[in-house]
Amino acid sequence: MQSPLLATAGADNSEALASSFATSYPGVVAFITVVAEGGFSKAADRLGITRSAVSRCIQKLEAQVGLRLLSRTTRSISLTREGEILHARCQPSVALITEAMEDLRDLRDGPPRGRLRVSASVGFGRKVVAPLLWAFQEKYPDIEIELHLGCVASDFTSDRIDVSFLNGRLADSRIVAKRIVPMQTLVCASPAYAVRRGMPESPDALMLHDCINVRLPSGRVYEWEFKVEGGLRKLTPPSRIMFNDDGLVLEAVLQGKGIAQLGGYLICDLLREGKLLHSMPQYAPDDQGHYICYLSRQHLPSRIRVFVDHMTAAIRALDLQCAGAFSLPPED
């Protein structure tokens, strides 16, 4: 049997813990939001409160823990070492609580609403995703969309990405990856280049051509891929010029400056129109597929669900294939 003294002590501790949580949680939420938004004003807009209220919440939190969490200047805000520790420990929990509240609002309010952060490669984002956002926004005016190009989400939680368009499936059981279109990579050149330099007949012949390479957001140089004797061969041909944007590579190829390996979605129309020529189709690598990806959840927020459904249908309706090399994926 527990002594009355211990019972009283336990009750006091529980009350103290509850009181501490009740007073510190608003400060933690304000702190996490300021870090995520990069400033007090944007955090206030996100939370629907005044800038001064955000500042008071964080000041109260810092007073409670007895430590400075943010370094503030007139132009910037950065985390202190103590702030980094608190952010790393609290951000995932606050994200889960926020997600749960959003799920409940979805169930209560009906029409999809809220902010949607979407990522895609620069090429796919510009060519395919961005032009389709206007029709989606007209259909769902209460959803705010942020499209981040060149940002390939590897951790949807820490990167704060809701939906990502990726070439190939992520090897992560937490991620739902829905195949939307084929992803062909094709070696191409302009007719003018073909007349001037000829077209390579094998991957090794690329060493004798004016190749244009791409530096990926990760910093590494894109490796050209070929199917050789049933296996995948990767190589990086020598290049005198390199870009970090597929669009610039395509522009140079169209001008006859060189030869490149590009995504079929970028060049399918140009191939049909005869403005580009496809080289070495017999060495084309297997289709990896382009996927729309999001975190697996028991209850998917309606803003994510309607976006995935809308964009899947809209992208599949586009003619992004080249010369019938691959077939469309079956409907899920």
C-alpha beads as a LAMMPS data file, in Angstrom:
LAMMPS data file: protein, C-alpha beads

332 atoms
331 bonds

1 atom types
1 bond types

-500.0 500.0 xlo xhi
-500.0 500.0 ylo yhi
-500.0 500.0 zlo zhi

Masses

1 110.0

Atoms # bond

1 1 1 0.000 0.000 0.000
2 1 1 1.398 3.417 -1.004
3 1 1 1.982 5.861 1.846
4 1 1 -0.034 9.104 1.892
5 1 1 3.259 11.021 1.769
6 1 1 4.371 9.303 -1.446
7 1 1 0.918 9.712 -2.918
8 1 1 0.996 13.422 -2.141
9 1 1 4.491 13.751 -3.600
10 1 1 3.404 11.908 -6.731
11 1 1 0.384 14.158 -7.107
12 1 1 2.536 17.253 -6.653
13 1 1 4.982 16.023 -9.311
14 1 1 2.150 15.265 -11.723
15 1 1 0.618 18.684 -11.175
16 1 1 4.014 20.336 -11.646
17 1 1 4.595 18.382 -14.862
18 1 1 1.146 19.241 -16.186
19 1 1 1.611 22.889 -15.271
20 1 1 5.040 22.991 -16.936
21 1 1 3.696 21.381 -20.125
22 1 1 0.706 23.714 -20.262
23 1 1 2.873 26.814 -19.974
24 1 1 5.796 25.686 -22.145
25 1 1 3.979 24.034 -25.080
26 1 1 2.880 27.321 -26.725
27 1 1 6.478 28.501 -26.479
28 1 1 7.778 25.296 -28.043
29 1 1 5.283 25.571 -30.908
30 1 1 6.240 29.216 -31.470
31 1 1 9.937 28.303 -31.324
32 1 1 9.581 25.450 -33.844
33 1 1 7.527 27.655 -36.178
34 1 1 10.014 30.555 -36.068
35 1 1 12.809 28.166 -37.043
36 1 1 10.722 26.607 -39.826
37 1 1 9.566 29.941 -41.269
38 1 1 12.862 31.745 -40.761
39 1 1 11.453 34.697 -38.834
40 1 1 8.933 36.011 -36.314
41 1 1 6.615 37.707 -38.809
42 1 1 6.198 34.633 -41.007
43 1 1 5.757 32.464 -37.908
44 1 1 3.027 34.816 -36.677
45 1 1 1.235 34.553 -40.027
46 1 1 1.505 30.766 -39.928
47 1 1 0.167 30.570 -36.362
48 1 1 -2.504 33.225 -36.829
49 1 1 -1.253 35.410 -33.969
50 1 1 0.655 38.686 -33.694
51 1 1 4.418 38.989 -33.981
52 1 1 4.613 40.298 -30.428
53 1 1 2.673 37.259 -29.178
54 1 1 5.219 34.959 -30.830
55 1 1 8.049 36.911 -29.225
56 1 1 6.420 36.713 -25.781
57 1 1 5.933 32.939 -26.101
58 1 1 9.604 32.400 -26.887
59 1 1 10.787 34.803 -24.180
60 1 1 8.682 32.916 -21.647
61 1 1 10.093 29.586 -22.858
62 1 1 13.664 30.870 -22.586
63 1 1 12.922 32.140 -19.082
64 1 1 11.516 28.736 -18.093
65 1 1 14.566 26.798 -19.283
66 1 1 17.013 29.504 -18.239
67 1 1 18.799 29.414 -21.597
68 1 1 18.894 31.471 -24.781
69 1 1 17.495 29.414 -27.658
70 1 1 17.671 31.900 -30.531
71 1 1 20.341 34.390 -31.505
72 1 1 18.601 37.476 -32.867
73 1 1 20.033 40.280 -34.963
74 1 1 18.252 42.969 -36.944
75 1 1 18.575 40.860 -40.104
76 1 1 18.689 37.223 -39.105
77 1 1 17.739 34.589 -36.564
78 1 1 19.833 31.519 -35.807
79 1 1 19.727 28.673 -33.316
80 1 1 22.056 28.620 -30.350
81 1 1 23.618 25.292 -29.400
82 1 1 20.912 24.847 -26.764
83 1 1 18.283 25.788 -29.328
84 1 1 19.610 23.150 -31.732
85 1 1 19.209 20.484 -29.045
86 1 1 15.650 21.541 -28.193
87 1 1 14.672 21.769 -31.872
88 1 1 16.058 18.307 -32.666
89 1 1 14.176 16.746 -29.746
90 1 1 10.869 18.598 -30.060
91 1 1 10.319 19.166 -33.779
92 1 1 9.202 15.596 -34.634
93 1 1 6.733 15.546 -31.727
94 1 1 5.264 18.938 -32.577
95 1 1 4.955 17.834 -36.214
96 1 1 2.991 14.754 -35.148
97 1 1 0.673 16.797 -32.930
98 1 1 0.166 19.348 -35.713
99 1 1 -0.578 16.542 -38.170
100 1 1 -3.117 15.033 -35.781
101 1 1 -4.883 18.376 -35.364
102 1 1 -4.932 18.905 -39.123
103 1 1 -6.423 15.446 -39.571
104 1 1 -9.195 16.324 -37.124
105 1 1 -9.869 19.616 -38.894
106 1 1 -10.094 17.733 -42.185
107 1 1 -12.753 15.477 -40.709
108 1 1 -14.657 18.412 -39.255
109 1 1 -14.372 21.100 -41.916
110 1 1 -14.781 19.178 -45.144
111 1 1 -13.248 21.138 -48.070
112 1 1 -9.464 20.666 -48.300
113 1 1 -7.431 23.595 -46.998
114 1 1 -3.984 24.468 -45.688
115 1 1 -0.446 24.704 -46.984
116 1 1 1.067 22.084 -49.290
117 1 1 4.842 21.879 -49.784
118 1 1 5.804 20.060 -52.990
119 1 1 9.260 19.188 -54.317
120 1 1 10.460 18.131 -57.759
121 1 1 13.583 18.165 -59.876
122 1 1 14.136 21.412 -61.764
123 1 1 13.408 19.849 -65.157
124 1 1 10.300 17.875 -64.206
125 1 1 9.023 20.682 -62.006
126 1 1 9.240 23.331 -64.722
127 1 1 8.115 21.205 -67.642
128 1 1 5.383 19.100 -66.041
129 1 1 4.383 20.066 -62.498
130 1 1 4.303 23.879 -62.487
131 1 1 1.983 24.339 -65.509
132 1 1 -0.604 22.046 -63.886
133 1 1 -0.753 23.879 -60.557
134 1 1 -3.023 26.650 -61.807
135 1 1 -5.903 24.309 -62.618
136 1 1 -5.478 22.614 -59.234
137 1 1 -5.487 25.967 -57.427
138 1 1 -8.673 27.018 -59.215
139 1 1 -10.330 23.775 -58.140
140 1 1 -9.077 23.994 -54.530
141 1 1 -8.634 27.720 -53.745
142 1 1 -8.192 27.129 -50.000
143 1 1 -4.981 25.137 -50.522
144 1 1 -1.726 27.127 -50.572
145 1 1 1.018 25.524 -52.682
146 1 1 4.784 25.920 -52.358
147 1 1 6.761 24.275 -55.170
148 1 1 10.447 23.708 -54.387
149 1 1 12.581 22.864 -57.426
150 1 1 15.872 21.036 -57.145
151 1 1 14.946 19.893 -53.638
152 1 1 14.717 16.106 -53.641
153 1 1 13.116 15.041 -50.371
154 1 1 14.984 12.275 -48.582
155 1 1 13.293 12.758 -45.219
156 1 1 9.782 14.105 -45.592
157 1 1 9.527 15.060 -41.902
158 1 1 12.736 17.036 -41.449
159 1 1 12.547 18.488 -44.986
160 1 1 8.922 19.553 -44.305
161 1 1 7.795 18.231 -47.694
162 1 1 4.255 16.898 -48.155
163 1 1 4.544 15.532 -51.698
164 1 1 7.593 14.856 -53.861
165 1 1 7.937 13.907 -57.523
166 1 1 10.833 11.461 -57.851
167 1 1 12.548 9.465 -60.571
168 1 1 12.469 5.924 -59.212
169 1 1 10.977 4.563 -56.016
170 1 1 12.413 5.452 -52.597
171 1 1 13.632 2.459 -50.591
172 1 1 11.690 3.546 -47.510
173 1 1 8.711 1.633 -46.152
174 1 1 7.299 4.861 -44.676
175 1 1 6.899 6.389 -48.138
176 1 1 3.975 5.717 -50.462
177 1 1 5.281 5.876 -54.053
178 1 1 2.660 5.969 -56.813
179 1 1 3.964 5.436 -60.343
180 1 1 2.499 8.073 -62.618
181 1 1 4.432 7.970 -65.912
182 1 1 7.402 6.202 -67.491
183 1 1 10.810 7.759 -66.971
184 1 1 12.924 7.345 -70.078
185 1 1 16.447 8.703 -70.381
186 1 1 17.516 9.227 -73.974
187 1 1 20.718 10.348 -75.683
188 1 1 19.840 13.106 -78.111
189 1 1 21.373 15.692 -80.426
190 1 1 20.170 18.218 -82.971
191 1 1 20.121 17.438 -86.718
192 1 1 22.788 20.133 -87.200
193 1 1 25.081 18.394 -84.717
194 1 1 24.468 15.024 -86.401
195 1 1 25.509 16.472 -89.780
196 1 1 28.602 18.090 -88.303
197 1 1 29.813 15.350 -85.943
198 1 1 27.766 12.256 -86.687
199 1 1 25.892 10.257 -84.033
200 1 1 27.520 7.812 -81.574
201 1 1 26.707 4.162 -82.189
202 1 1 27.806 2.848 -78.779
203 1 1 28.401 4.246 -75.263
204 1 1 32.175 4.103 -75.768
205 1 1 31.847 6.345 -78.832
206 1 1 30.710 9.178 -76.560
207 1 1 34.360 9.755 -75.662
208 1 1 34.800 11.242 -79.148
209 1 1 31.792 13.589 -78.933
210 1 1 30.957 16.987 -77.441
211 1 1 29.026 15.789 -74.415
212 1 1 27.162 18.115 -72.055
213 1 1 26.959 16.973 -68.446
214 1 1 24.688 17.874 -65.539
215 1 1 25.683 18.513 -61.936
216 1 1 22.942 17.272 -59.610
217 1 1 21.666 19.105 -56.485
218 1 1 23.675 16.618 -54.402
219 1 1 26.849 17.985 -55.990
220 1 1 27.781 14.874 -57.946
221 1 1 27.883 14.748 -61.730
222 1 1 25.061 12.837 -63.409
223 1 1 26.144 9.428 -64.718
224 1 1 24.806 8.453 -68.126
225 1 1 23.058 5.073 -68.035
226 1 1 22.948 2.357 -70.689
227 1 1 21.669 -1.187 -70.932
228 1 1 24.604 -3.290 -72.120
229 1 1 24.426 -7.088 -72.434
230 1 1 21.436 -7.241 -70.101
231 1 1 23.094 -5.176 -67.376
232 1 1 23.226 -1.515 -66.431
233 1 1 26.348 0.405 -67.346
234 1 1 27.042 3.885 -65.974
235 1 1 29.622 6.319 -67.279
236 1 1 30.437 10.012 -67.183
237 1 1 31.815 11.070 -70.566
238 1 1 34.297 13.947 -70.725
239 1 1 32.639 17.322 -71.016
240 1 1 33.973 20.802 -71.638
241 1 1 30.827 22.429 -70.301
242 1 1 28.456 21.464 -67.516
243 1 1 25.191 22.886 -66.157
244 1 1 23.132 22.279 -63.026
245 1 1 19.886 22.784 -64.938
246 1 1 18.373 20.355 -67.470
247 1 1 16.759 23.297 -69.240
248 1 1 20.126 24.854 -70.041
249 1 1 21.429 21.500 -71.256
250 1 1 18.432 21.134 -73.563
251 1 1 18.907 24.655 -74.907
252 1 1 22.546 23.922 -75.739
253 1 1 21.615 20.640 -77.452
254 1 1 18.968 22.398 -79.559
255 1 1 21.595 24.929 -80.634
256 1 1 23.808 22.093 -81.859
257 1 1 26.470 22.663 -79.207
258 1 1 26.671 19.044 -78.120
259 1 1 25.010 15.775 -77.201
260 1 1 23.311 14.881 -73.902
261 1 1 21.239 12.289 -72.080
262 1 1 17.943 13.811 -70.960
263 1 1 14.593 12.754 -69.558
264 1 1 12.069 11.777 -72.187
265 1 1 9.450 14.131 -70.724
266 1 1 11.708 17.065 -71.699
267 1 1 12.309 16.077 -75.302
268 1 1 9.369 13.929 -76.484
269 1 1 7.706 16.788 -78.395
270 1 1 11.033 17.850 -79.920
271 1 1 11.690 14.298 -81.136
272 1 1 8.260 14.121 -82.775
273 1 1 8.843 17.475 -84.458
274 1 1 12.254 16.411 -85.762
275 1 1 14.083 19.135 -83.837
276 1 1 16.085 16.465 -81.997
277 1 1 17.361 13.011 -82.943
278 1 1 17.491 9.982 -80.643
279 1 1 20.820 8.152 -80.557
280 1 1 21.537 4.534 -79.517
281 1 1 17.954 3.393 -78.784
282 1 1 19.245 -0.178 -78.493
283 1 1 21.204 0.868 -75.383
284 1 1 18.355 2.735 -73.685
285 1 1 18.176 1.778 -69.977
286 1 1 15.096 0.185 -68.467
287 1 1 12.313 2.537 -67.481
288 1 1 12.595 3.471 -63.793
289 1 1 9.250 5.255 -63.674
290 1 1 8.418 8.683 -62.295
291 1 1 6.623 8.599 -58.944
292 1 1 4.527 10.877 -56.806
293 1 1 5.520 10.209 -53.194
294 1 1 4.203 11.072 -49.739
295 1 1 4.460 9.834 -46.171
296 1 1 2.317 6.847 -45.276
297 1 1 -0.333 7.869 -42.749
298 1 1 -3.339 6.204 -41.200
299 1 1 -5.405 9.231 -42.178
300 1 1 -4.041 11.121 -45.166
301 1 1 -4.883 14.855 -44.951
302 1 1 -7.424 15.730 -47.593
303 1 1 -5.208 18.442 -49.107
304 1 1 -2.555 15.786 -49.882
305 1 1 -5.076 13.229 -51.103
306 1 1 -6.782 15.564 -53.581
307 1 1 -3.420 16.876 -54.828
308 1 1 -2.075 13.370 -55.458
309 1 1 -5.268 12.315 -57.244
310 1 1 -5.478 15.491 -59.334
311 1 1 -1.820 15.548 -60.383
312 1 1 -1.718 11.824 -61.137
313 1 1 -4.668 12.133 -63.526
314 1 1 -3.391 15.372 -65.074
315 1 1 0.143 14.092 -65.688
316 1 1 -1.049 10.773 -67.097
317 1 1 -3.220 12.719 -69.540
318 1 1 -0.098 14.355 -70.986
319 1 1 1.727 12.665 -73.849
320 1 1 5.180 12.347 -72.282
321 1 1 6.337 9.184 -74.043
322 1 1 8.880 8.969 -76.827
323 1 1 8.257 6.796 -79.881
324 1 1 6.187 4.302 -77.894
325 1 1 9.277 2.898 -76.194
326 1 1 7.384 2.281 -72.967
327 1 1 3.750 1.861 -72.101
328 1 1 1.786 3.816 -69.554
329 1 1 1.518 2.236 -66.101
330 1 1 -1.750 0.494 -65.257
331 1 1 -4.258 2.433 -63.184
332 1 1 -3.847 1.840 -59.425

Bonds

1 1 1 2
2 1 2 3
3 1 3 4
4 1 4 5
5 1 5 6
6 1 6 7
7 1 7 8
8 1 8 9
9 1 9 10
10 1 10 11
11 1 11 12
12 1 12 13
13 1 13 14
14 1 14 15
15 1 15 16
16 1 16 17
17 1 17 18
18 1 18 19
19 1 19 20
20 1 20 21
21 1 21 22
22 1 22 23
23 1 23 24
24 1 24 25
25 1 25 26
26 1 26 27
27 1 27 28
28 1 28 29
29 1 29 30
30 1 30 31
31 1 31 32
32 1 32 33
33 1 33 34
34 1 34 35
35 1 35 36
36 1 36 37
37 1 37 38
38 1 38 39
39 1 39 40
40 1 40 41
41 1 41 42
42 1 42 43
43 1 43 44
44 1 44 45
45 1 45 46
46 1 46 47
47 1 47 48
48 1 48 49
49 1 49 50
50 1 50 51
51 1 51 52
52 1 52 53
53 1 53 54
54 1 54 55
55 1 55 56
56 1 56 57
57 1 57 58
58 1 58 59
59 1 59 60
60 1 60 61
61 1 61 62
62 1 62 63
63 1 63 64
64 1 64 65
65 1 65 66
66 1 66 67
67 1 67 68
68 1 68 69
69 1 69 70
70 1 70 71
71 1 71 72
72 1 72 73
73 1 73 74
74 1 74 75
75 1 75 76
76 1 76 77
77 1 77 78
78 1 78 79
79 1 79 80
80 1 80 81
81 1 81 82
82 1 82 83
83 1 83 84
84 1 84 85
85 1 85 86
86 1 86 87
87 1 87 88
88 1 88 89
89 1 89 90
90 1 90 91
91 1 91 92
92 1 92 93
93 1 93 94
94 1 94 95
95 1 95 96
96 1 96 97
97 1 97 98
98 1 98 99
99 1 99 100
100 1 100 101
101 1 101 102
102 1 102 103
103 1 103 104
104 1 104 105
105 1 105 106
106 1 106 107
107 1 107 108
108 1 108 109
109 1 109 110
110 1 110 111
111 1 111 112
112 1 112 113
113 1 113 114
114 1 114 115
115 1 115 116
116 1 116 117
117 1 117 118
118 1 118 119
119 1 119 120
120 1 120 121
121 1 121 122
122 1 122 123
123 1 123 124
124 1 124 125
125 1 125 126
126 1 126 127
127 1 127 128
128 1 128 129
129 1 129 130
130 1 130 131
131 1 131 132
132 1 132 133
133 1 133 134
134 1 134 135
135 1 135 136
136 1 136 137
137 1 137 138
138 1 138 139
139 1 139 140
140 1 140 141
141 1 141 142
142 1 142 143
143 1 143 144
144 1 144 145
145 1 145 146
146 1 146 147
147 1 147 148
148 1 148 149
149 1 149 150
150 1 150 151
151 1 151 152
152 1 152 153
153 1 153 154
154 1 154 155
155 1 155 156
156 1 156 157
157 1 157 158
158 1 158 159
159 1 159 160
160 1 160 161
161 1 161 162
162 1 162 163
163 1 163 164
164 1 164 165
165 1 165 166
166 1 166 167
167 1 167 168
168 1 168 169
169 1 169 170
170 1 170 171
171 1 171 172
172 1 172 173
173 1 173 174
174 1 174 175
175 1 175 176
176 1 176 177
177 1 177 178
178 1 178 179
179 1 179 180
180 1 180 181
181 1 181 182
182 1 182 183
183 1 183 184
184 1 184 185
185 1 185 186
186 1 186 187
187 1 187 188
188 1 188 189
189 1 189 190
190 1 190 191
191 1 191 192
192 1 192 193
193 1 193 194
194 1 194 195
195 1 195 196
196 1 196 197
197 1 197 198
198 1 198 199
199 1 199 200
200 1 200 201
201 1 201 202
202 1 202 203
203 1 203 204
204 1 204 205
205 1 205 206
206 1 206 207
207 1 207 208
208 1 208 209
209 1 209 210
210 1 210 211
211 1 211 212
212 1 212 213
213 1 213 214
214 1 214 215
215 1 215 216
216 1 216 217
217 1 217 218
218 1 218 219
219 1 219 220
220 1 220 221
221 1 221 222
222 1 222 223
223 1 223 224
224 1 224 225
225 1 225 226
226 1 226 227
227 1 227 228
228 1 228 229
229 1 229 230
230 1 230 231
231 1 231 232
232 1 232 233
233 1 233 234
234 1 234 235
235 1 235 236
236 1 236 237
237 1 237 238
238 1 238 239
239 1 239 240
240 1 240 241
241 1 241 242
242 1 242 243
243 1 243 244
244 1 244 245
245 1 245 246
246 1 246 247
247 1 247 248
248 1 248 249
249 1 249 250
250 1 250 251
251 1 251 252
252 1 252 253
253 1 253 254
254 1 254 255
255 1 255 256
256 1 256 257
257 1 257 258
258 1 258 259
259 1 259 260
260 1 260 261
261 1 261 262
262 1 262 263
263 1 263 264
264 1 264 265
265 1 265 266
266 1 266 267
267 1 267 268
268 1 268 269
269 1 269 270
270 1 270 271
271 1 271 272
272 1 272 273
273 1 273 274
274 1 274 275
275 1 275 276
276 1 276 277
277 1 277 278
278 1 278 279
279 1 279 280
280 1 280 281
281 1 281 282
282 1 282 283
283 1 283 284
284 1 284 285
285 1 285 286
286 1 286 287
287 1 287 288
288 1 288 289
289 1 289 290
290 1 290 291
291 1 291 292
292 1 292 293
293 1 293 294
294 1 294 295
295 1 295 296
296 1 296 297
297 1 297 298
298 1 298 299
299 1 299 300
300 1 300 301
301 1 301 302
302 1 302 303
303 1 303 304
304 1 304 305
305 1 305 306
306 1 306 307
307 1 307 308
308 1 308 309
309 1 309 310
310 1 310 311
311 1 311 312
312 1 312 313
313 1 313 314
314 1 314 315
315 1 315 316
316 1 316 317
317 1 317 318
318 1 318 319
319 1 319 320
320 1 320 321
321 1 321 322
322 1 322 323
323 1 323 324
324 1 324 325
325 1 325 326
326 1 326 327
327 1 327 328
328 1 328 329
329 1 329 330
330 1 330 331
331 1 331 332
